[in-house]
């Protein structure tokens, strides 16, 4: 019950902030983001995105392809649970406006199932189930990190979906998620930012490629952090520790600025707490 109350208070605070008319200089605090949510170095890019904030995560969705440019979440010691039996069914994220299309997310073999509704009351809360037949679709926020909460079903929204290749998704990417879950059991709270990389050289292409060439994940506490870059073709047996990178490299590759309101420099040594002995 304590966990549910804490999340309700957090969501209520976010709702009040986002529903207030915003002045240009107003700062919005989102609890999923440590020291502020990522910012775009290109002002035009920021105008092409919209941010969705849910109980378990905040995401910046690119209107050009419907994918998240970044997704931030906070893992707590009592949020982790067993996710193996939780249903994995994709749903539209109704918080997003129609111009944040599902382009690029649903291929031609997918279908949207509109169930037959018996009455108006049922229609008021029914959401559309989406069947996506492609195997190479994964969740940027893992089920296991929030299976202990009543909000785990939010991770089935398309705003949390990315075209993660199967070998990456079940291999080193998943093993880093498990390491984060183990870390939070010791430290109590861990912040994570993840998302796609469209060019490892940091080129600003006029059009986004059909699929990302890599994915990043930044794991942080108040005092330290670790940054990882996973190329999409990594074999399933690849070690996540071998994918260590730096925040500066990821910022160059993505055009994002991380932890924009951070006052003090944090140590880049959290990899040791994630069982990466270098």
C-alpha positions in Angstrom: 0.0 0.0 0.0 2.9 2.4 0.8 4.3 1.9 -2.7 0.9 2.6 -4.3 0.5 5.8 -2.2 4.0 7.0 -3.1 3.3 6.6 -6.8 -0.1 8.3 -6.6 1.4 11.3 -4.9 4.2 11.4 -7.6 1.7 11.2 -10.4 -0.6 13.9 -8.9 2.4 16.3 -8.7 3.3 15.7 -12.3 -0.3 16.1 -13.4 -0.6 19.4 -11.6 2.6 20.7 -13.2 1.7 19.7 -16.7 -1.8 21.0 -16.5 -0.7 24.4 -15.4 -0.3 27.0 -18.2 3.5 27.2 -18.8 5.5 30.3 -19.1 8.5 30.1 -21.4 10.9 30.0 -18.4 8.9 27.6 -16.3 10.7 24.5 -15.1 8.8 21.2 -15.0 10.1 18.6 -12.6 9.5 14.9 -13.7 10.3 12.4 -11.0 11.5 9.8 -13.6 14.4 12.0 -14.6 17.5 12.5 -12.4 18.7 16.2 -12.6 16.2 17.0 -15.4 15.0 15.1 -18.4 17.2 14.9 -21.6 17.3 18.1 -23.7 17.8 18.4 -27.5 20.8 20.3 -28.7 18.8 21.1 -31.9 15.8 23.3 -31.2 14.0 22.1 -34.3 14.3 18.5 -33.1 12.6 19.3 -29.8 9.7 20.9 -31.7 9.2 17.6 -33.6 8.7 15.6 -30.4 6.1 15.3 -27.6 6.7 14.1 -24.1 4.4 11.6 -22.5 4.6 11.0 -18.7 3.1 7.9 -17.2 3.3 6.3 -13.7 6.4 4.3 -14.6 8.2 6.3 -17.2 8.6 9.5 -19.2 9.3 9.4 -23.0 10.0 11.8 -25.8 8.2 10.5 -28.9 9.5 11.5 -32.3 6.5 12.5 -34.5 8.5 11.5 -37.6 8.6 7.7 -36.8 6.5 7.3 -33.7 9.5 5.9 -31.7 10.9 7.2 -28.4 14.1 9.3 -28.8 14.6 8.8 -25.1 12.8 7.1 -22.3 13.5 7.7 -18.6 12.5 5.7 -15.6 13.3 5.2 -11.9 13.6 1.7 -10.4 12.9 1.3 -6.7 13.8 -1.6 -4.4 10.1 -2.6 -4.1 9.2 -2.2 -7.7 11.2 -5.2 -9.0 9.3 -8.4 -9.4 8.8 -11.6 -11.5 7.6 -10.8 -14.9 7.6 -14.1 -16.7 3.8 -14.6 -16.6 2.7 -11.0 -17.2 0.8 -10.6 -20.5 2.7 -8.8 -23.3 0.2 -7.2 -25.5 0.8 -3.9 -27.3 -1.6 -1.0 -26.9 -1.9 2.5 -28.4 -0.8 5.3 -26.0 -3.9 7.4 -25.9 -2.0 10.3 -24.2 -0.2 11.0 -27.5 -1.8 13.3 -30.0 -2.8 11.9 -33.5 0.3 13.5 -35.2 2.5 11.2 -33.1 1.6 8.4 -35.6 2.4 4.8 -35.3 4.4 5.1 -38.5 7.3 2.6 -38.5 6.0 0.8 -35.5 3.4 -1.4 -37.0 4.3 -3.3 -40.2 2.0 -4.6 -42.9 1.4 -7.9 -41.2 0.2 -6.3 -38.0 -3.5 -5.7 -37.2 -5.4 -3.6 -34.8 -8.2 -5.4 -33.1 -11.2 -3.3 -32.1 -13.3 -5.5 -29.8 -17.1 -5.3 -30.0 -18.3 -3.2 -27.2 -21.6 -4.0 -25.5 -22.5 -0.5 -24.2 -21.3 3.1 -23.8 -19.9 2.5 -20.3 -17.6 -0.2 -21.6 -16.5 1.9 -24.5 -15.4 4.6 -22.1 -12.5 2.6 -20.8 -11.8 0.0 -23.5 -8.4 0.4 -25.3 -7.4 -1.1 -28.6 -5.3 -4.2 -28.5 -2.6 -4.3 -31.2 -1.1 -7.6 -32.5 2.4 -7.1 -33.8 3.7 -10.3 -35.5 7.3 -9.1 -35.8 9.6 -10.8 -33.3 12.1 -7.9 -33.2 10.1 -5.6 -31.0 11.1 -5.0 -27.4 10.5 -2.7 -24.4 12.9 0.0 -23.5 11.6 -0.2 -19.9 11.7 -3.8 -18.8 8.8 -5.6 -17.3 10.9 -7.1 -14.5 11.9 -3.7 -13.1 8.2 -2.9 -12.4 6.5 -6.3 -12.0 6.1 -5.5 -8.3 3.9 -2.5 -9.0 0.2 -2.3 -10.0 1.2 -0.2 -13.0 3.2 -2.8 -14.9 0.7 -2.9 -17.8 1.8 0.6 -18.8 4.9 -1.0 -20.3 2.7 -2.5 -23.0 2.1 0.9 -24.5 3.7 1.6 -27.9 5.5 4.6 -26.4 7.7 2.0 -24.7 8.3 0.0 -27.8 11.6 -0.2 -29.9 12.7 -2.4 -32.8 15.3 -4.3 -30.6 16.7 -7.2 -32.5 15.9 -10.5 -30.8 19.6 -11.5 -30.0 20.2 -8.1 -28.4 16.9 -8.0 -26.5 17.3 -11.4 -24.8 21.1 -11.1 -24.6 23.3 -8.3 -23.2 20.5 -5.8 -23.1 18.4 -8.0 -20.8 21.4 -9.0 -18.7 22.1 -5.3 -18.0 18.4 -4.9 -16.9 19.0 -7.8 -14.5 22.1 -6.1 -13.1 20.2 -2.9 -12.6 17.5 -4.9 -10.7 20.2 -6.4 -8.5 21.8 -3.0 -7.9 18.6 -1.3 -6.8 18.1 -4.0 -4.2 21.3 -2.8 -2.6 21.1 1.0 -3.1 17.3 1.5 -3.1 16.9 3.8 -6.1 18.4 3.8 -9.6 17.6 6.1 -12.6 17.8 4.9 -16.2 17.7 6.6 -19.6 17.6 4.6 -22.7 16.8 5.1 -26.4 17.9 4.6 -30.0 21.1 5.8 -31.8 20.6 6.4 -35.5 24.3 7.1 -36.4 27.3 6.1 -34.5 29.2 9.0 -36.1 26.7 11.5 -34.8 25.6 12.6 -38.3 22.4 14.5 -38.4 20.7 12.8 -41.3 17.8 14.6 -43.1 15.7 11.5 -42.7 15.8 8.9 -40.0 17.0 5.4 -41.1 14.6 2.5 -41.3 15.8 1.3 -37.9 18.3 2.4 -35.3 21.9 1.2 -35.7 22.4 1.0 -31.9 20.8 1.6 -28.5 22.1 3.4 -25.4 21.4 2.9 -21.8 22.6 5.3 -19.0 22.3 4.0 -15.4 22.7 6.5 -12.6 22.5 7.2 -8.9 22.9 10.5 -7.2 26.7 10.1 -7.1 27.8 7.9 -10.0 26.8 6.6 -13.4 27.6 4.1 -16.2 26.9 4.5 -19.9 26.5 1.7 -22.5 26.1 1.5 -26.2 24.7 -1.7 -27.8 25.1 -2.1 -31.6 22.1 -3.7 -33.1 24.0 -6.7 -34.5 25.5 -7.9 -31.2 25.4 -11.7 -30.8 23.3 -13.1 -28.0 26.3 -14.1 -25.9 27.9 -10.6 -25.9 28.7 -9.2 -22.5 27.0 -6.0 -21.5 30.1 -4.9 -19.7 32.0 -4.9 -23.0 29.5 -2.3 -24.3 30.7 0.4 -21.8 30.8 3.9 -23.4 30.5 7.5 -22.0 27.8 10.1 -21.7 29.8 12.5 -23.9 29.9 9.9 -26.7 26.2 9.2 -26.5 25.4 12.9 -26.4 27.4 13.3 -29.6 25.6 10.3 -31.3 22.1 11.3 -30.3 22.1 15.1 -30.1 20.8 14.9 -26.6 22.1 16.5 -23.4 21.7 14.4 -20.3 21.2 15.5 -16.6 20.9 19.2 -17.7 20.3 20.4 -14.1 23.1 18.5 -12.5 25.0 20.7 -10.1 28.0 18.4 -9.3 30.0 16.1 -11.5 29.2 12.4 -10.8 31.8 9.6 -11.0 31.7 7.3 -14.0 32.3 4.2 -11.9 28.9 2.7 -11.4 29.9 -0.2 -13.7 31.7 -1.7 -10.8 28.4 -1.9 -8.9 26.9 -3.6 -12.0 29.5 -6.4 -11.8 31.7 -5.0 -14.5 35.2 -5.4 -13.1 37.6 -3.5 -15.4 
